[in-house]
Amino acid sequence: MKSGEELGSRPPGLQCRPTPSVLPWTSHRHFLPIWARESGPRIATLFRLMEPTTPQRRFAVLIDADNVSASALEGLIAEIANYGVAQVKRIYGDWTLPNLKSWKEQLLEHAIQPIQQFRYTVGKNATDSALIIDAMDLLFRSKLDGFCLVSSDSDFTRLASRIREEGLMVIGFGERKTPRAFVTACDRFVFTDILRGAAPEKDSTPKKSATELKHDHKLVDLLRWAVEGSEDEDGWANLGAVGAKIMSQKPDFDSRSYGFTKLSHLVEATGMFDIERQTSQTGRVDIFLREVAQPKSRGR
């Protein structure tokens, strides 16, 4: 039996030092396979690329099954992925009724939790109350960054406003018939008919021509206002800043409503702006635009 001193002893010259949180390249080189050792800094670069990036926003997705079509679900989930991660996914309705059969077939595929809510009285929507109560519970008990409220019902207007008062983002989804009050209460509102799979391919929104876009006075005024409010001393405005300004004024604005997948494509199609693209050293492309100067008329 060795003494405690012998057990606690260590070979001469061996020093203990704290392990760094991120080991330098050379410290773990001998643990790598031969091909990795020969690659040298290239593998180190790969390791850096594998490091976790900025955490994505976490959303609670609450769906009012009575007021949204099930055909938009696939496109809805894909759209939400553009903003962050759907951490909570719930759908509310009376699942004993036959009109929700189209929803039942898709819930398992997308891991959405159905919440049963019986109709206590004909003509009264108990689903809305259940959704609102759950939303408030999640607001104060869960660590979320925002909510996705899927409904075409104006009853959720106050809920959207209350969530935003707590500093969380609210993205609304609904049909074109959605009341304006609910649309403007959200930070962003997306109409479900422009989502992927919501309508047959032949019914998708066709691209509007430059002439049609220029004759859309509301669109022209909105774009000019956003560019003027974002431009620098030389008249150039960053497209990202322009888009943010548009969203602050019109939460339901979407270039897809005009047949264009991106705002940059829509702006370019109008022919009203000069477009300049700049590529940074990291490969990111920044887009700048400036209204085309109008030719001055000759004086008499």
C-alpha angles and dihedrals in degrees: 000000000000120000122249089251091056092047092050095045123101133201116278115270095022110123127190117227132171116268110244118237090238115032117220118247095258096048095068100027093108091057092061125089119262094260090054093049091053092049091063116173092011091070090046088056090051090052090053090052089052093056114111115269129211109314115257121243115267117225137189109219112206116182127196100210093193094062106036131062118244091222090077096056099097093049090043093057091046091050093050089053088064089064102038144288124326098228095169122033119181134158124198130209148104100282092189089074121088095226091076094055092106089060096050093064093059105039096083093047092056097035094240117162113228115219114205116221119172121214105244094186131022111251094022119103108219089172091075093056093049092050093048093049092050091047092055091048091052092045093061102027105040131063099239134152097205151340133247109208111195111196144099092219122113090212088088094059095097091044091056091049092048093051091050090051087064090056097254125131120249122202116186127203124192149124126285090263091066110128115254092237092065092044094055092043089067128076088226131009125195124193110226095221091072094052121106112274094008092111136019116273092249090056095052116122111271120225113264119230124243089255093053092047093050091051091054095092095185091055093045093049092047094051094046092048092050093047093047090050093051103037125114127224091285094051096254119134129193110240091225091057090046091053092049091051091050091051091052090055101035115020093185095054111126129167089215089070086068095045098263125117095209137035091233090059091050094049092048092049092057091064088215097111141054109235125211126180123200124190118209126212090262091057097253114142117219118197122210128185138190130185113259110254113249115232113252116241117240116255119242 
